[in-house]
Amino acid sequence: MLSRAYAANHDEDLSEDRDLVGLAGANLSAAFTGTFVVNGSPTKTQMVEGAGGRSQLSQLTTSLVVLLVVLVLTGPLAYLPIAVLATVVFLIGIELIDVTGMRRIYAVRRAEFVVALFTAAAVVFIGVEQGVLLAIAASIVDHLRHSYDPRSSVLVKSPAGHWQSLPVAAGTRTTQGLVIYRFGTSLYFANASRLAADITTLTQHGEPPSWLCLDGAAARRADPGAPPTTRPRHPAGPVQHPRTGPR
């Protein structure tokens, strides 16, 4: 996640496989030399970023400086107040706050913004490990909420000729005799009844549509337990079996 975030900031391509191979090699070396576990450090990465480092040369330079400090400067550093070290880390942490990114998340999806804000608060006031665990739990809850109650819609064309989404409501039509219905997530047993209810609403009320097109672009998969519950109930009549077509 750390390397992906910084690569995105600089519009650079990222090879996650190469990144993981590098970390694995570093940890393998650490295992035979008795050093700490090697991992991506947000604070140290931001220090290099703030100093203008953009290549592997900055990493090699940092390694040489650390080696020099370990060999000849550990004594003087012992007298450095802990408050000074805490201030350095705190100032680096301030630079890690991405206000622009938070605004972008808020504009795109407010639920994700709430999760991000909750995670940041948990890390600051509770702890990093606890904050990460709470963030995972909050993300799972948000994902389940979205999949259980997806944002479904009927696609219609605006006067300018652009596709736009309208809420599912009785009598809503894409055009005369046609309903293009978009289901907003993958189909599984918990939300299958929502699909059936929406189709029933669109076909039972108002003038019966001749065509019902299901836009399943967001439904990447269908759970085996979902299809039996997706049969909408229709009264006897011309809309009992509306024709469906692919997207």
Secondary structure by P-SEA (a helix, b strand, c coil): caaaaaaaaacccccaaaaaaaaaaaaaaaaaaccccccccaaaaaaaaaaccccaaaaaaaaaaaaaaacccccccccccaaaaaaaaaaaaaaaccaaaaaaaaaccaaaaaaaaaaaaaaacccaaaaaaaaaaaaaaaaaaaaaccbbbbbbbcccbbbbbbccccccccccccccccccccccccaaaaaaaaaaaaccccccccbbbbbcccccccccccccccccccccccccccccccc
